[in-house]
Amino acid sequence: MRVLYWTELFHPDTGIGGVEVASLPVLHGLIQRGIECMVITSRSASAPQDESEYEGIPVYRFPFHAALLSQDPLKILALVRRVAELKAKLQPDMIHLNTNQGSLFFHQRTFSADCPTLHAIREPLQSEDPNSMIGRALRQATWLITPSQAMRAEILRSFPDAEPRLTCIPHGLPTPALKPTPLPFNPPRVLCIGRLVKEKGFDLAISAFASVLQRFPDARLTIAGTGSAESELIAQAAALGIQHAVNFIGFVQPVSVPRLMNEATMVVVPSRWFEVFGVVAVEAGQMARPVIAARTGGLPEIVIDGETGLLFERENSPALAEAMLTLLSQPETAIHMGEAGYRHVTTAFSLQRYLDD
């Protein structure tokens, strides 16, 4: 069986997020089960090659975003033809979509009902209009999957006709080879990791951390990632006078994330948008780190409030600060939550369980 795996970004692009982090082990798992996989994705400055391999997986990159931004009908039409030619050349038995974003346009313009489509909805819906791009994509798909019950409910609220073809299959991640280490409290270390964009809410974490420093002046906040909000976040830390305690370390390759998690006392996921799943929360649990997360989207399905971490109402920076202070002032509670998180995610979000489902 040949699967064409379509994703907005792919490794080693430095703009990747949780969707792409979760995709790579799934692809390797499918290959181990005898399924031939190929990737089609967007080309970018950090991943400029049109055709290459990544960890043995053929990857085809197209300038989808540049073509759409140009609004040049000839460029767009030429790219549509190139995608159609690639599909004809590869002759996949199934197309596995993993995006709701711009590149989806090029799939729709080359869509064939003869090739089954599995569409994984891993991002918030951009429209509730049945005639929108995502509305058409949902109708065209042979089957739909989504990683959280929260997102399943959101899809059915807007597109109830999708119910017979929609299944919830939570993401599964491979178990890191690195073992969890004891939580550090001297000094305490708080970690945020992800794309530095407004939706991820890292500004809320910086504001909350300023309050934490008043009681724990030796605490340190590490922010890992890159994105359009980076300069604003750096300026915010400086304006609050806490730049000495906030460390921006840039993009971290997925293979290095377990080591980074092991250096943290807790992991904060302060998303202000509808977080469809929350790969970072699972990665934290794998390293027995307690998680403080916004009560949004699928995060409460990963972070069990009061057991594996703490939830706070999104956009509520004072509540986030209070949660941080709770774990820092109660080390035993933080340790027990991290251990409970480890047990939870290694069972509920294992790669083997995902592939079997």
Beta strands, then each sheet from edge to edge (+ up, - down):
strand 1: 2-6
strand 2: 36-42
strand 3: 51-54
strand 4: 57-62
strand 5: 94-97
strand 6: 117-120
strand 7: 143-146
strand 8: 166-168
strand 9: 189-193
strand 10: 220-224
strand 11: 246-250
strand 12: 266-269
strand 13: 291-294
strand 14: 309-312
sheet 1: 3+ 4- 2- 1- 5- 6- 7- 8-
sheet 2: 11+ 10+ 9+ 12+ 13+ 14+
end
